[in-house]
């Protein structure tokens, strides 16, 4: 069990997640801004630099040793996209002082560390150029490595075609071609903008009886609260597109993107259930029929962006089976649209989703992610349960009928 309490400290929302399940405290600072190409790569590089060097620690190894000395404290940064937005977060996990025999105040120490992490980029100067260039080189090599991954490359190509004139095509880790042009001054400018103009929230989870507002007051201060709209992309009708490209690959990559016209929370939940039935689990139609029964795919699954109403099917198939596999995918979706499923299958799928959700909140990061999502949407766990209970055959048929194939992208052999 857990309880959630939200307060405003220094004009920043602070979400307290009270639970006695964990022996650690997780402290997360979340920044949110509209996803734009000109910012996404700079933001990602900035986030990586911030967790490797601070004013007190001139090298990454020195910083890591300090955290390790404090009972294995762990600091990470992460970049994701949600709705129309780009998210950058910093998460610090450390032992709760109540479980340590020494008389130590880990919360005070760790909040000081996090405060310094958030403040340090403002102090970057010429002495940090070498550090900046090294991180830029590592960043560039990482994205080049992703391009060498044919599955990742083919999915990116699908997004570029499907969302040709929409920012959604840009991934949370940025654009390889934009990295060379980034300067240290761009990093400092983005840091100033993120600290001043992003919507920010602080989330803290654990046994928090001894955690007061004063201990969190210094992490982030603002003159006024920044609140940005949180919305997805509106549904739009598009022309069906099919693109095939050829490279030296042994296994073809079949990627299909769908758009769904969903407007209410209940409809989005139904789309979530449909995705699980379609290809989101080991009991799904795509897995059982296309992979297991027909052996048309080496691997296949579907994933959904419920906020925006998108479903993506990703499959690895034999080059001579791409057309047959594509037809089979469309056939399985058509089965759902026609109601060719049992009520028992719907209930089993919903039960599995409830179990997965429960397993997620049994881990600190999963719990914080769930609560942050509720914070963004202004909802509660009870709302989720009510929307899930509202999903039945009638609603599934209604929503499934609004799912339209948008783009088929195939990367196959020469």
MARTORDO-899079 format. One line per field, with one value per residue (C-alpha): x, y, z; residue in three letters. Coordinates in Angstrom, 2 decimals, always signed. Layout:
u: c(X/...);
v: c(Y/...);
w: c(Z/...);
r: c(ala/...);
END
This chain:
u: c(+0.00/+1.06/-0.37/+0.23/+0.43/+1.24/+2.59/+4.14/+7.65/+9.34/+6.65/+7.58/+5.06/+6.47/+4.76/+5.31/+4.71/+4.48/+5.25/+6.96/+7.70/+11.24/+14.39/+15.57/+14.37/+13.93/+14.16/+13.27/+13.23/+11.20/+11.34/+8.81/+8.74/+7.28/+9.14/+11.07/+13.89/+16.03/+16.03/+15.79/+19.44/+20.79/+18.56/+19.69/+23.38/+22.88/+21.22/+24.14/+26.70/+24.86/+25.16/+28.87/+30.43/+29.51/+31.20/+32.45/+33.42/+35.62/+35.55/+32.90/+34.93/+35.28/+31.55/+30.73/+33.10/+31.40/+27.97/+29.26/+30.73/+27.23/+25.94/+25.73/+23.65/+22.79/+22.17/+20.75/+19.30/+16.68/+15.00/+11.61/+8.73/+5.12/+2.18/+3.59/+6.38/+10.02/+10.81/+14.17/+14.49/+17.12/+16.66/+18.69/+18.20/+19.81/+19.43/+16.92/+18.82/+16.45/+18.02/+21.61/+23.18/+25.35/+23.93/+23.74/+21.28/+21.38/+18.42/+20.16/+23.38/+21.65/+19.44/+22.62/+24.08/+20.97/+20.89/+24.47/+23.71/+20.92/+22.99/+26.42/+25.82/+25.38/+29.07/+30.43/+33.32/+36.35/+37.80/+34.84/+35.31/+37.29/+34.63/+31.92/+33.66/+34.20/+30.54/+29.47/+31.69/+30.27/+26.75/+27.41/+28.91/+25.90/+23.46/+25.65/+25.46/+21.67/+21.70/+23.66/+20.85/+18.55/+15.45/+16.01/+16.82/+13.72/+11.48/+13.02/+12.41/+8.77/+8.40/+10.05/+7.58/+4.47/+5.09/+6.82/+5.52/+5.01/+7.55/+6.61/+9.12/+12.00/+13.09/+13.77/+17.53/+17.76/+18.96/+22.40/+22.78/+22.29/+25.06/+28.05/+26.47/+25.93/+28.21/+28.89/+27.01/+23.98/+24.21/+24.25/+21.39/+19.25/+20.03/+18.83/+15.66/+14.99/+15.47/+13.27/+10.60/+10.10/+7.29/+9.08/+8.03/+9.85/+8.75/+9.99/+9.04/+9.82/+9.29/+8.95/+7.83/+10.96/+11.07/+10.09/+9.64/+12.84/+15.00/+13.62/+13.44/+16.86/+16.64/+14.86/+13.51/+11.24/+9.60/+6.35/+4.92/+5.24/+2.26/+2.17/-0.71/-0.46/-2.08/-1.58/-1.75/-5.21/-6.33/-5.99/-6.95/-3.99/-3.36/-2.09/+1.64/+3.76/+7.53/+10.08/+13.83/+16.61/+19.92/+22.22/+20.13/+19.50/+16.25/+13.67/+12.09/+8.37/+7.00/+3.37/+1.97/-1.70/-3.65/-6.75/-9.41/-9.83/-11.12/-12.11/-10.18/-12.39/-11.64/-7.91/-8.09/-9.97/-7.19/-4.70/-6.61/-6.88/-3.12/-2.55/-4.97/-3.47/+0.26/+1.22/+1.63/+2.53/-1.19/-1.86/-3.06/+0.16/+2.36/+0.19/-0.92/+1.74/+4.82/+3.83/+1.18/+2.11/+5.87/+5.77/+7.95/+11.09/+9.76/+6.70/+4.90/+2.78/+3.24/+0.87/+1.14/-2.22/-1.96/-1.61/-3.65/-0.84/-0.14/+3.05/+3.70/+7.38/+8.40/+11.45/+10.56/+12.16/+12.66/+10.45/+7.60/+7.13/+3.95/+2.40/+3.31/+1.85/-1.43/-1.50/-1.07/-3.96/-6.05/-5.52/-6.58/-9.63/-10.57/-10.68/-12.71/-15.26/-15.50/-13.73/-12.64/-14.17/-15.24/-12.92/-9.96/-10.90/-11.11/-7.82/-6.13/-7.51/-6.42/-2.90/-2.73/-3.79/-1.10/+1.55/+0.50/+0.75/+4.22/+5.30/+4.37/+6.28/+9.46/+10.45/+10.97/+7.77/+5.79/+7.19/+6.50/+2.89/+2.30/+3.92/+1.60/-1.34/+0.06/+0.20/-3.33/-4.90/-6.11/-5.87/-5.40/-9.13/-9.79/-7.59/-9.51/-12.86/-11.74/-10.45/-13.71/-15.60/-13.84/-16.12/-16.83/-19.00/-16.35/-13.58/-15.56/-16.30/-12.65/-11.22/-13.36/-11.54/-8.05/-6.63/-3.43/-1.25/+2.17/+3.86/+7.65/+9.72/+13.49/+14.50/+17.45/+18.80);
v: c(+0.00/+3.58/+7.03/+10.10/+13.67/+16.71/+20.01/+23.10/+23.97/+27.03/+27.06/+23.52/+20.65/+17.98/+14.58/+12.51/+8.79/+7.20/+3.48/+1.13/-1.41/-0.21/+0.28/+2.96/+6.47/+7.44/+11.11/+12.16/+15.55/+15.60/+18.28/+18.49/+20.63/+20.46/+18.06/+20.06/+19.01/+22.05/+21.13/+17.35/+16.48/+19.32/+18.26/+14.66/+15.57/+18.02/+15.35/+12.95/+15.60/+16.61/+13.18/+12.78/+15.93/+18.60/+21.53/+19.31/+16.32/+17.04/+13.48/+10.82/+8.24/+10.64/+11.26/+7.54/+6.74/+9.34/+7.84/+4.30/+5.36/+6.39/+2.83/+2.52/+5.58/+5.60/+8.60/+8.29/+10.54/+9.57/+11.10/+9.96/+11.35/+11.34/+12.91/+15.89/+16.40/+15.61/+14.52/+14.74/+13.24/+12.78/+9.94/+9.47/+6.27/+5.88/+3.96/+5.27/+6.48/+4.59/+1.32/+2.41/+2.05/+5.13/+8.52/+9.87/+12.08/+10.67/+12.74/+16.01/+14.79/+13.47/+16.52/+18.61/+16.35/+16.67/+20.44/+20.63/+18.34/+20.69/+23.85/+22.91/+23.54/+27.25/+27.25/+25.52/+27.47/+26.95/+24.45/+22.15/+22.09/+18.84/+17.17/+18.49/+17.24/+13.79/+13.48/+14.67/+12.03/+9.29/+10.47/+10.43/+6.94/+5.69/+6.93/+5.50/+2.16/+2.38/+3.04/-0.21/-2.07/-2.98/-3.36/+0.08/+1.63/+0.22/+1.50/+4.97/+4.84/+3.94/+6.96/+9.28/+8.20/+7.99/+11.30/+13.17/+16.59/+15.86/+16.20/+12.72/+11.28/+12.53/+9.97/+10.97/+10.46/+13.03/+13.24/+11.99/+14.60/+17.45/+16.50/+18.04/+21.49/+21.57/+23.94/+24.29/+27.58/+25.69/+23.39/+26.33/+28.03/+24.88/+24.45/+27.99/+27.39/+24.03/+25.41/+28.44/+27.38/+23.58/+22.26/+20.67/+18.26/+16.56/+13.06/+11.23/+7.71/+5.55/+5.53/+9.31/+9.86/+11.85/+13.74/+17.36/+20.17/+21.87/+18.98/+19.37/+23.13/+23.71/+21.31/+23.64/+27.16/+29.18/+32.59/+31.12/+27.71/+26.62/+24.61/+23.43/+21.74/+17.96/+16.61/+14.12/+14.51/+14.91/+12.10/+12.85/+10.84/+10.04/+8.23/+4.67/+4.46/+1.39/+1.73/-1.05/-0.48/-2.95/-3.51/-6.43/-8.06/-11.72/-11.05/-8.62/-6.06/-5.50/-2.40/-1.27/+1.90/+2.42/+5.50/+5.22/+7.87/+7.74/+10.67/+9.56/+7.87/+4.78/+4.57/+4.90/+2.09/-0.03/+0.67/-0.49/-3.75/-4.18/-3.80/-6.53/-8.83/-7.97/-8.33/-6.99/-10.26/-13.92/-14.76/-12.29/-13.12/-12.01/-14.13/-17.25/-17.31/-15.59/-16.65/-19.90/-21.41/-20.14/-19.60/-16.44/-14.37/-14.92/-12.36/-10.13/-7.84/-4.69/-1.67/+1.20/+4.89/+5.26/+9.01/+9.66/+6.76/+4.97/+1.24/-0.14/-3.71/-4.71/-8.04/-9.90/-12.17/-14.12/-11.88/-14.14/-14.00/-10.23/-9.92/-12.98/-11.74/-8.30/-9.83/-12.05/-9.02/-7.22/-10.37/-10.66/-7.03/-7.64/-10.57/-8.23/-5.68/-8.38/-9.61/-12.92/-13.30/-14.69/-12.74/-15.00/-13.78/-10.17/-10.87/-12.82/-9.91/-7.38/-9.57/-9.83/-6.05/-5.63/-8.10/-6.28/-2.98/-4.44/-5.81/-2.39/-0.61/-3.24/-1.54/+2.01/+3.34/+1.72/+3.26/+6.74/+6.43/+5.45/+8.25/+10.81/+9.72/+10.23/+13.64/+14.67/+13.46/+14.57/+11.04/+8.35/+4.60/+4.26/+6.02/+3.48/+0.58/+2.11/+2.65/-0.91/-2.29/-0.31/-2.15/-4.81/-6.40/-3.49/-0.86/-2.95/-3.29/+0.45/+1.43/-1.31/-0.02/+3.32/+1.81/+2.55/+1.32/+4.33/+3.12/-0.16/-0.03/-3.04/-3.33/-6.41/-7.98/-6.99);
w: c(+0.00/-0.55/+0.05/-2.07/-0.82/-2.98/-1.68/-3.24/-2.05/-3.53/-6.26/-7.32/-6.88/-4.56/-4.56/-1.41/-1.94/+1.49/+1.56/+3.99/+1.25/+0.46/+2.50/+0.13/-0.65/-4.29/-5.09/-8.63/-10.32/-13.52/-16.22/-19.05/-22.19/-25.68/-27.98/-30.57/-32.86/-32.05/-28.34/-28.05/-28.78/-26.63/-23.73/-23.95/-24.01/-21.15/-19.02/-19.55/-18.65/-15.47/-13.82/-14.57/-13.17/-10.61/-8.96/-6.13/-8.29/-11.28/-12.67/-13.08/-11.11/-8.19/-8.20/-8.41/-5.56/-3.37/-4.05/-3.51/-0.16/+0.91/+0.97/-2.80/-3.61/-7.31/-9.60/-13.12/-15.79/-18.31/-21.36/-22.65/-24.64/-23.52/-25.30/-27.21/-24.70/-24.04/-20.48/-18.73/-15.26/-12.57/-10.10/-6.92/-4.93/-1.50/+1.74/+4.26/+7.34/+9.63/+8.45/+9.15/+12.62/+12.14/+13.07/+9.52/+7.69/+4.18/+3.00/+3.74/+2.09/-1.02/-1.52/-1.46/-4.16/-6.31/-5.86/-7.11/-10.06/-11.16/-10.68/-12.09/-15.86/-15.13/-14.17/-17.30/-18.90/-21.13/-18.66/-19.38/-23.17/-23.11/-20.94/-23.28/-26.43/-24.90/-23.93/-27.37/-28.96/-26.72/-27.50/-31.24/-31.08/-29.16/-31.78/-34.55/-32.73/-32.70/-36.44/-36.89/-35.16/-38.04/-35.85/-34.30/-37.67/-39.34/-36.52/-36.84/-40.58/-39.94/-37.64/-40.18/-42.87/-40.70/-38.92/-41.73/-40.65/-36.93/-34.08/-32.87/-35.35/-33.17/-30.57/-26.97/-27.39/-30.18/-33.77/-34.84/-37.57/-35.08/-32.64/-34.42/-34.35/-30.58/-28.63/-24.93/-25.03/-26.42/-23.40/-20.98/-22.80/-22.70/-19.00/-18.27/-20.27/-18.60/-15.10/-15.76/-18.23/-18.09/-15.97/-13.03/-10.31/-7.46/-6.43/-3.36/-2.31/+0.71/+4.46/+4.78/+8.38/+9.14/+5.84/+6.24/+3.77/+4.88/+3.69/+0.15/-0.02/-1.56/-4.51/-6.91/-6.38/-8.65/-8.47/-9.77/-10.60/-14.24/-15.47/-19.08/-20.92/-21.13/-24.25/-27.02/-30.78/-32.26/-34.55/-38.23/-41.28/-43.50/-46.73/-46.41/-47.17/-47.98/-48.33/-48.92/-48.70/-49.34/-47.59/-46.86/-44.13/-43.40/-41.55/-42.91/-40.57/-40.94/-39.18/-39.29/-37.74/-36.89/-35.76/-33.56/-33.02/-29.24/-27.21/-23.70/-20.92/-21.27/-24.99/-24.40/-21.86/-24.39/-26.91/-24.28/-23.86/-27.63/-27.96/-25.38/-27.19/-30.58/-29.91/-26.51/-24.63/-25.02/-25.18/-28.01/-31.52/-33.19/-30.92/-30.83/-34.47/-36.55/-34.59/-32.92/-35.20/-38.68/-38.04/-40.13/-37.78/-35.76/-33.30/-33.35/-30.94/-30.83/-28.61/-27.98/-27.22/-25.54/-24.94/-28.67/-30.02/-31.88/-32.21/-33.75/-34.88/-35.04/-36.56/-37.79/-40.71/-43.52/-46.59/-48.72/-46.18/-45.73/-47.79/-46.19/-42.70/-43.42/-44.58/-41.49/-39.18/-40.88/-40.64/-36.88/-36.35/-38.53/-36.29/-33.30/-35.26/-36.14/-32.57/-33.17/-29.56/-26.40/-23.35/-21.38/-23.45/-22.67/-18.95/-18.97/-20.74/-18.26/-15.36/-16.78/-17.13/-13.50/-12.40/-14.45/-12.91/-9.42/-10.17/-11.44/-8.19/-6.23/-7.47/-6.47/-10.00/-11.24/-8.39/-9.04/-12.79/-12.13/-9.63/-11.95/-14.74/-12.40/-11.46/-15.13/-15.87/-12.60/-11.91/-9.24/-9.12/-8.55/-11.87/-13.66/-12.12/-13.08/-16.68/-16.85/-15.47/-18.12/-20.95/-22.39/-25.76/-26.91/-26.14/-27.69/-30.95/-30.95/-30.51/-32.76/-35.62/-35.33/-35.75/-39.19/-40.81/-41.58/-42.72/-43.58/-43.70/-44.69/-44.58/-46.50/-48.32/-51.72);
r: c(unk/unk/unk/unk/unk/unk/unk/unk/unk/unk/unk/unk/unk/unk/unk/unk/unk/unk/unk/unk/unk/unk/unk/unk/unk/unk/unk/unk/unk/unk/unk/unk/unk/unk/unk/unk/unk/unk/unk/unk/unk/unk/unk/unk/unk/unk/unk/unk/unk/unk/unk/unk/unk/unk/unk/unk/unk/unk/unk/unk/unk/unk/unk/unk/unk/unk/unk/unk/unk/unk/unk/unk/unk/unk/unk/unk/unk/unk/unk/unk/unk/unk/unk/unk/unk/unk/unk/unk/unk/unk/unk/unk/unk/unk/unk/unk/unk/unk/unk/unk/unk/unk/unk/unk/unk/unk/unk/unk/unk/unk/unk/unk/unk/unk/unk/unk/unk/unk/unk/unk/unk/unk/unk/unk/unk/unk/unk/unk/unk/unk/unk/unk/unk/unk/unk/unk/unk/unk/unk/unk/unk/unk/unk/unk/unk/unk/unk/unk/unk/unk/unk/unk/unk/unk/unk/unk/unk/unk/unk/unk/unk/unk/unk/unk/unk/unk/unk/unk/unk/unk/unk/unk/unk/unk/unk/unk/unk/unk/unk/unk/unk/unk/unk/unk/unk/unk/unk/unk/unk/unk/unk/unk/unk/unk/unk/unk/unk/unk/unk/unk/unk/unk/unk/unk/unk/unk/unk/unk/unk/unk/unk/unk/unk/unk/unk/unk/unk/unk/unk/unk/unk/unk/unk/unk/unk/unk/unk/unk/unk/unk/unk/unk/unk/unk/unk/unk/unk/unk/unk/unk/unk/unk/unk/unk/unk/unk/unk/unk/unk/unk/unk/unk/unk/unk/unk/unk/unk/unk/unk/unk/unk/unk/unk/unk/unk/unk/unk/unk/unk/unk/unk/unk/unk/unk/unk/unk/unk/unk/unk/unk/unk/unk/unk/unk/unk/unk/unk/unk/unk/unk/unk/unk/unk/unk/unk/unk/unk/unk/unk/unk/unk/unk/unk/unk/unk/unk/unk/unk/unk/unk/unk/unk/unk/unk/unk/unk/unk/unk/unk/unk/unk/unk/unk/unk/unk/unk/unk/unk/unk/unk/unk/unk/unk/unk/unk/unk/unk/unk/unk/unk/unk/unk/unk/unk/unk/unk/unk/unk/unk/unk/unk/unk/unk/unk/unk/unk/unk/unk/unk/unk/unk/unk/unk/unk/unk/unk/unk/unk/unk/unk/unk/unk/unk/unk/unk/unk/unk/unk/unk/unk/unk/unk/unk/unk/unk/unk/unk/unk/unk/unk/unk/unk/unk/unk/unk/unk/unk/unk/unk/unk/unk/unk/unk/unk/unk/unk/unk/unk/unk/unk/unk/unk/unk/unk);
END
